[in-house]
Each structure stands twice: as C-alpha cells, then as structure tokens.
C-alpha cells in the first residue's frame, strides 16, 4: 500500500513537471513599431481578403456599403479561430494595423469592418459627409450581422468566433451579444461605450438637449461640436499616452482623408445614449463569457455604465439591473481610453490578458 502511494505521488509530480508552459503572448513594442508598420504589418494588410456588404439602406433607400477585411494568421495557417474586431466612433480599420498583426502573430485570424457613416463605409445622409451621424443606433449591429453572415458564407465558414470591441464598438457589441447570444465563444469589451462622458453637460441634461437640437434639423451638430475633422495634435490628445502609436495611426488618416470624421450630430448623440442605456438595462441577456476592460484615465466614456453591465446594481437591496451572466471587470488605473495604443508598460500586460483569455476559448 505504501509503495503504491509513493508511485502515485511520483507519477503526479512527473506529470506536473511535464505540463507545457503557456505559450508567450506576442506583442509589438514601440521601438519596433515604425519598421513593422511599413514592413510586415503593411504586407499583412496587402495580403488580406476584402469584401463589401450592403448595410441597412440609407433613409432615401440607397445602398450603404460596409467594407470588411479578413486577415489570416501566418503563424497558425488554417486555424479556425477568428477574432471579430469592432472599432470605435470616428475610426476605420486602417487604424488597427498593429492590433490585427499582433492577433495574427498569436495564432488568431481577424475579421474587421468599418461602421456605417465612417471610415470607408457609405455615409448616411448628412452633408458635409464627414459629420459623425447615424440614422438609427440599432442599424450598427444589423450591419455587423450582415458582415459576419457574408464572411461565414466565405472566408470564415465553420470558424470559432471571438469578439474584441472598442469604445463605440463595445456599445454596439453589447447590443449584438444580446440579439445573437450564440455567435461568439468569448468577448472582450475594451473601454466600451456604455455611458458617454457628455461633459460639460450631465447625462440627464445632454439627452433632452440633443433631442431638442435634432428637432430643428436631423443633421444639426450637437452643442460644442465643430464640423471639420480636427488636425492631429498629441499635446491635446487624451486617448493614449504613446506618441509613437498616436503619430503613426493618425498619419494613416492624413493619407486617406476621406476616412476622417468630424463633429457629431445631435441625432448621433441621442441615438447613442438611448441605445447604450437599453443595452445596460438588458445586460443579463448576455450569456457570452466576457472580459470588460475599464480605463482609469478615460475621458471619453464613464465607468458607471460599465460597472452596471458587469456587476449589476441594487438600490436599498432591491435589484434594479442584473449583470451580464459571465462578465469579469478588469481595471487599468493608468491607462487612457485607447489602451491598445498605449505605452508598452500598459499595452503589453493588457495584450497578455486579452490573448490569454481568448486562448481559453480557442479550438
């Protein structure tokens, strides 16, 4: 009996020693980013597969094209693990070259696209065309579903899908997860727009103000907004603290000014505020395992909506809103809004967390 116990202990110890260590997570550094951006990252972009779907038609019935791109992993050719990257307000897939490359280097394919009204997607109806506008908040998630369905009939047929969404993309993704609970194996919401920072107006005032302004013209700018896209200026930027990443990503929009977006309309503010409030209230319908990343120095979105989405809320012991079923909230006290473009000391631990989380749900 004693001998069998000893053998059991020894065999357990050997098994523990033989367990493979987790593969390291690949992350690009600020030092090698400039060369990589114009080298392998550029080639990665050139070699990607692109397509276009028609989103929800324009108010006048015209077609509204939504462009998408698929980036196959070169380190894991043929893998069926694909991350759907959903970008934020005023952005475009051209800003995500580094993130896409890093996911690819970690054995993950990437599918990404531009939202209606921004980037290289069709504009809704306002002029000038660089106004940030949307005709209905729910159309964002409908367009997203059209992209995914088109890709599932083509380059991602039979793939295991993971979700990474930033800012406005996180708000859209929350609504998508409520509508389509079985699409994704896991989700990462990064600085999700689940409550907008409407300073200097409190949120309770910003919504009716936006609706009143919209009554006088659906393309009217929201108070405090200027129409033309702002010139890039790192000194006044509060999105990230890495000048290397700021300069290199904003330079892409100088090359492609047609992808730029300027001030937002009052209609966009009203649609966004109403839409994300509904998603927070219905968070309990999200069953997908979710990792939510909250930034301590975020000036774009407020933490309260994120907290309710992930943790729920009670008042006097009474549940007012239930949380998402499987949501883990992670905080990054020193990060600004765009952690995926932050300095290495912040970005690298973040990428480690995201990729490690995804690995739990890869096939």
C-alpha positions, 0 to 999 in steps of 0.5 A, a space after each residue: 500500500 505504501 509503495 503504491 502511494 509513493 508511485 502515485 505521488 511520483 507519477 503526479 509530480 512527473 506529470 506536473 513537471 511535464 505540463 507545457 508552459 503557456 505559450 508567450 503572448 506576442 506583442 509589438 513594442 514601440 521601438 519596433 513599431 515604425 519598421 513593422 508598420 511599413 514592413 510586415 504589418 503593411 504586407 499583412 494588410 496587402 495580403 488580406 481578403 476584402 469584401 463589401 456588404 450592403 448595410 441597412 439602406 440609407 433613409 432615401 433607400 440607397 445602398 450603404 456599403 460596409 467594407 470588411 477585411 479578413 486577415 489570416 494568421 501566418 503563424 497558425 495557417 488554417 486555424 479556425 479561430 477568428 477574432 471579430 474586431 469592432 472599432 470605435 466612433 470616428 475610426 476605420 480599420 486602417 487604424 488597427 494595423 498593429 492590433 490585427 498583426 499582433 492577433 495574427 502573430 498569436 495564432 488568431 485570424 481577424 475579421 474587421 469592418 468599418 461602421 456605417 457613416 465612417 471610415 470607408 463605409 457609405 455615409 448616411 445622409 448628412 452633408 458635409 459627409 464627414 459629420 459623425 451621424 447615424 440614422 438609427 443606433 440599432 442599424 450598427 449591429 444589423 450591419 455587423 450581422 450582415 458582415 459576419 453572415 457574408 464572411 461565414 458564407 466565405 472566408 470564415 465558414 465553420 470558424 470559432 468566433 471571438 469578439 474584441 470591441 472598442 469604445 463605440 464598438 463595445 456599445 454596439 457589441 453589447 447590443 449584438 451579444 444580446 440579439 445573437 447570444 450564440 455567435 461568439 465563444 468569448 468577448 472582450 469589451 475594451 473601454 466600451 461605450 456604455 455611458 458617454 462622458 457628455 461633459 460639460 453637460 450631465 447625462 440627464 441634461 445632454 439627452 433632452 438637449 440633443 433631442 431638442 437640437 435634432 428637432 430643428 434639423 436631423 443633421 444639426 451638430 450637437 452643442 460644442 461640436 465643430 464640423 471639420 475633422 480636427 488636425 492631429 495634435 498629441 499635446 491635446 490628445 487624451 486617448 493614449 499616452 504613446 506618441 509613437 502609436 498616436 503619430 503613426 495611426 493618425 498619419 494613416 488618416 492624413 493619407 486617406 482623408 476621406 476616412 476622417 470624421 468630424 463633429 457629431 450630430 445631435 441625432 448621433 448623440 441621442 441615438 447613442 445614449 438611448 441605445 447604450 442605456 437599453 443595452 445596460 438595462 438588458 445586460 443579463 441577456 448576455 450569456 457570452 463569457 466576457 472580459 470588460 476592460 475599464 480605463 482609469 484615465 478615460 475621458 471619453 466614456 464613464 465607468 458607471 455604465 460599465 460597472 452596471 453591465 458587469 456587476 449589476 446594481 441594487 438600490 436599498 437591496 432591491 435589484 434594479 439591473 442584473 449583470 451580464 451572466 459571465 462578465 469579469 471587470 478588469 481595471 487599468 488605473 493608468 491607462 487612457 481610453 485607447 489602451 491598445 495604443 498605449 505605452 508598452 508598460 500598459 499595452 503589453 500586460 493588457 495584450 497578455 490578458 486579452 490573448 490569454 483569455 481568448 486562448 481559453 476559448 480557442 479550438 
